[in-house]
Amino acid sequence: MMGGGSDLDDAFRWLCEKGDGGDFLILRAHGGNDYNSYVNGLCKTNSVATLIIPNRHAAENPRVTEIIEKAEAIFIAGGDQSRYVNFWKGTPVEEAINAHLGAGRPIGGTSAGLAVLGQFVYGCLQDKPHDADLASPEVLADPYIKRVTLVRDFLKVPGLENVLTDSHFAKRDRMGRSLGFLSRIVADGWSKAPREIAIDEKSALLVESDGSAKVVGPGRGVYFLQVAETPQICKPDAPLTIRDVAVYHSPDRSTFNVKAWKGEGGQAYTISVESGKIHTSRPADAIY
């Protein structure tokens, strides 16, 4: 699970190993096959290929499903997660990826490809797939603005139930919008205590099947969030208020267990929002 920015060799080598050197498949909705030479240069695999699925018509093609079914490892590239949600959700592509996961085969993603791995997903606007990045102040001021489009139950990644995933976290200052997303998940009745795995650029989280994980990469690491109580104010046309969200920051080479939701080598703190303004238990109110 990579947070975007520069790709991390260690993360790709790890995913190749989990695929036992079999067929490595990169999935995209747009773009080219530039990952093919990169992965071939890092790993010994049976094959490396990129499959671009640019619309729902392509996602209904039986040949596309057949290719996915034969992959030993799947990697979902970055780009625009609204394409993945709008083009693949409710199609045989979704079914094939979930069958891959159900068989215990590995998956990875970066940026938008990471954002769709959790049970809860920020899907971006369906009618504006290339809209500007949704900023934290917008969500803190009103968690119900039209641009907050959340979906659930797209991919069924073991260990990521009840989890929202996000990328470019500290680099693009996404803490505020994450707190808004988590509050919406509670307020809309999806979960009483949702969690989030938020990964910064140039960082990755490598998660084993037993839930144990390690952080790699020179970025600012991974932030694990969990809602402790129902938001005090989360409604349309009103700034957000939510208190005592638990945060655990895991830097490079630290470890975390996503099943036990407990880490070593990182730092725990709490974060609250009062009338749209963030406060933390850290010195100088540091968010990251």
C-alpha positions in Angstrom: 0.0 0.0 0.0 1.9 3.1 -1.3 1.0 6.7 -0.6 1.9 8.0 -4.0 4.8 10.1 -5.3 8.0 8.2 -6.2 7.5 4.4 -6.5 9.4 2.3 -3.9 11.5 -0.5 -5.1 11.3 -2.4 -1.8 7.5 -2.4 -2.0 7.4 -3.8 -5.5 9.9 -6.5 -4.7 7.8 -7.5 -1.7 4.7 -7.7 -3.8 6.5 -9.8 -6.4 7.7 -12.2 -3.7 4.1 -12.6 -2.4 3.1 -13.5 -5.9 5.7 -16.3 -5.9 7.3 -15.0 -9.1 4.1 -15.7 -11.1 2.2 -13.4 -13.4 2.3 -9.8 -12.2 -0.6 -7.7 -13.5 -0.9 -3.9 -13.3 -4.5 -2.6 -13.5 -5.3 0.9 -14.8 -8.3 2.9 -16.1 -6.0 5.3 -18.0 -2.4 5.6 -19.0 0.3 3.4 -20.5 2.4 0.4 -19.7 5.4 2.2 -18.2 5.3 0.0 -15.1 6.1 -3.1 -17.2 9.8 -2.3 -17.7 10.1 -1.0 -14.1 8.8 -4.2 -12.5 10.7 -6.4 -14.9 13.9 -4.6 -13.8 13.2 -5.3 -10.1 11.6 -8.8 -10.0 11.9 -12.3 -11.4 8.4 -13.1 -12.6 6.7 -15.4 -15.0 5.3 -12.3 -16.8 4.5 -8.6 -16.3 1.6 -7.0 -18.0 -0.6 -3.9 -17.9 -4.3 -4.1 -18.4 -6.1 -0.8 -19.1 -9.9 -0.9 -18.4 -11.1 2.6 -19.5 -14.9 2.2 -19.2 -17.8 -0.1 -18.1 -18.0 -1.7 -21.6 -14.4 -2.9 -21.3 -15.1 -4.1 -17.7 -17.8 -6.4 -19.1 -15.4 -8.0 -21.6 -15.0 -11.7 -20.7 -11.4 -11.6 -21.9 -10.6 -8.9 -19.3 -11.9 -11.1 -16.5 -9.9 -14.0 -17.8 -6.7 -12.0 -17.6 -7.4 -10.9 -14.1 -8.2 -14.5 -13.0 -4.8 -15.7 -14.2 -2.7 -13.1 -12.2 -0.7 -14.2 -9.2 -0.2 -10.6 -8.0 -2.3 -7.5 -8.8 -1.2 -3.9 -8.5 -3.6 -1.0 -9.1 -1.8 2.1 -10.4 -2.4 5.7 -9.5 -4.6 8.2 -11.4 -8.2 9.0 -10.5 -10.1 6.7 -8.2 -13.4 7.9 -9.6 -12.6 6.0 -12.7 -12.0 2.8 -10.8 -15.3 3.2 -8.8 -17.4 4.4 -11.8 -16.0 2.1 -14.4 -15.4 -1.1 -12.4 -17.8 -1.2 -9.4 -20.7 -3.6 -10.1 -18.9 -5.3 -13.1 -17.1 -8.6 -13.6 -13.9 -6.7 -13.0 -14.9 -6.1 -9.4 -15.9 -9.7 -9.1 -12.6 -11.0 -10.5 -10.5 -8.8 -8.2 -12.5 -9.9 -5.2 -12.2 -13.5 -6.2 -8.4 -13.0 -6.4 -8.5 -11.6 -2.9 -10.8 -14.4 -1.6 -8.2 -16.9 -2.9 -5.5 -15.3 -0.7 -3.6 -13.8 -3.5 -1.7 -10.5 -3.0 -2.7 -7.0 -4.1 -1.2 -3.6 -3.9 -1.9 0.0 -5.0 -0.5 3.5 -5.0 -2.2 6.8 -4.8 -5.7 6.3 -6.3 -5.0 2.6 -6.4 -4.4 2.7 -2.6 -7.5 4.8 -2.1 -9.8 2.1 -3.4 -8.4 -0.7 -1.2 -10.3 0.0 2.0 -14.0 -0.8 2.7 -14.7 2.9 2.6 -13.6 5.0 -0.3 -13.6 8.7 -1.2 -14.9 8.2 -4.8 -14.4 11.8 -6.2 -17.2 13.5 -8.1 -18.8 11.2 -10.7 -19.6 14.2 -13.0 -16.2 15.8 -12.5 -13.5 13.1 -12.6 -10.7 15.6 -13.1 -11.8 18.1 -10.5 -9.2 19.8 -8.3 -8.0 18.0 -5.2 -10.5 18.2 -2.4 -8.9 20.3 0.3 -9.2 19.8 4.1 -10.6 23.3 4.8 -13.6 22.6 2.5 -14.5 19.4 4.4 -14.0 20.8 7.8 -16.3 23.8 7.0 -19.0 21.4 5.8 -18.6 17.6 5.7 -21.7 17.4 3.5 -20.6 19.5 0.6 -21.3 17.9 -2.8 -17.7 17.1 -3.4 -17.6 14.6 -0.4 -18.6 11.5 -2.3 -18.1 8.4 -0.2 -18.7 4.8 -1.3 -18.3 1.5 0.4 -17.9 -2.2 -0.3 -16.0 -2.0 -3.6 -13.0 -4.2 -3.0 -13.0 -6.8 -0.2 -9.4 -6.7 1.0 -8.9 -9.0 4.1 -7.9 -6.9 7.1 -9.2 -3.6 5.6 -12.8 -4.1 6.7 -14.1 -0.9 8.5 -11.1 1.0 7.1 -10.8 4.1 4.9 -7.6 4.4 3.0 -6.0 7.5 1.7 -2.7 8.7 0.1 -0.5 11.8 -0.3 -1.5 12.3 3.3 0.9 14.8 5.0 2.2 16.1 1.7 -1.2 17.4 0.6 -2.5 18.1 4.2 -5.3 15.6 4.1 -5.9 15.2 7.9 -8.8 17.6 8.0 -10.7 16.0 5.1 -10.0 12.5 6.6 -11.6 13.6 9.9 -14.6 14.8 7.9 -14.8 11.5 6.0 -14.7 9.5 9.2 -17.3 11.7 10.8 -19.6 11.2 7.8 -19.2 7.5 8.0 -20.4 7.6 11.6 -23.1 10.1 11.0 -24.5 8.2 8.0 -24.7 5.0 10.0 -22.0 3.0 8.1 -19.9 2.4 11.2 -19.8 3.4 14.8 -16.0 3.4 15.0 -14.4 3.6 11.6 -10.6 3.4 11.1 -8.3 4.9 8.6 -4.9 4.0 7.1 -3.4 7.2 5.6 -0.1 6.9 3.9 2.2 9.8 2.9 4.1 10.2 -0.3 7.2 8.0 -0.7 6.0 5.7 2.1 4.4 2.3 2.0 2.8 -0.2 4.3 3.5 -3.8 3.7 0.8 -5.9 5.3 1.1 -9.7 5.9 -1.9 -12.0 5.9 -1.9 -12.2 9.7 -2.2 -8.4 9.9 1.4 -7.6 10.9 2.8 -4.8 8.8 5.9 -2.7 8.4 6.5 0.8 7.1 9.1 1.5 4.4 10.2 4.5 2.5 11.7 8.0 3.2 8.3 9.8 3.4 6.6 10.8 6.6 5.2 7.3 7.1 1.7 6.1 7.9 -1.0 7.5 10.1 -3.6 5.2 11.7 -6.8 6.9 12.8 -9.7 5.6 14.8 -12.9 7.4 15.9 -13.5 7.2 19.6 -16.9 8.8 19.9 -19.8 10.0 17.8 -19.1 13.5 16.2 -20.7 16.3 18.2 -21.6 18.2 15.1 -21.6 16.6 11.6 -24.4 18.0 9.5 -24.9 20.0 6.3 -24.0 23.6 6.2 -22.2 23.5 9.6 -18.5 23.2 10.5 -17.4 19.9 11.9 -16.9 19.1 15.6 -15.5 15.8 16.6 -13.3 15.0 19.6 -10.6 12.6 20.7 -9.9 10.7 17.5 -7.0 8.4 18.2 -4.0 8.7 15.9 -0.8 6.6 15.7 2.0 7.8 13.5 4.3 5.1 12.2 7.6 6.3 10.6 10.0 4.3 8.4 10.9 0.9 9.7 8.3 0.9 12.5 5.6 -1.8 12.7 1.9 -2.0 13.1 -0.7 -4.8 13.3 -3.9 -3.8 11.4 -5.9 -6.6 13.1 -4.9 -5.7 16.7 -4.7 -2.0 15.7 -1.5 -1.6 17.7 2.0 -0.4 16.7 5.6 -0.3 17.8 8.2 2.4 17.1 5.7 5.2 16.5 3.9 7.9 18.4 0.3 8.0 19.7 -1.7 11.2 20.1 -5.3 12.5 19.8 -6.8 15.0 17.5 -10.0 16.9 17.7 -12.0 19.4 15.6 -13.9 22.3 17.2 -16.1 24.3 14.8 -13.9 23.3 11.9 -10.6 24.0 13.6 -8.1 21.2 14.4 -6.4 20.7 17.7 -4.1 17.9 18.9 -2.5 16.6 22.0 1.0 17.1 20.5 3.3 20.1 21.3 2.4 23.2 19.4 -0.7 21.5 18.1 1.3 19.7 15.5 -1.0 17.7 13.2 1.6 15.5 11.5 
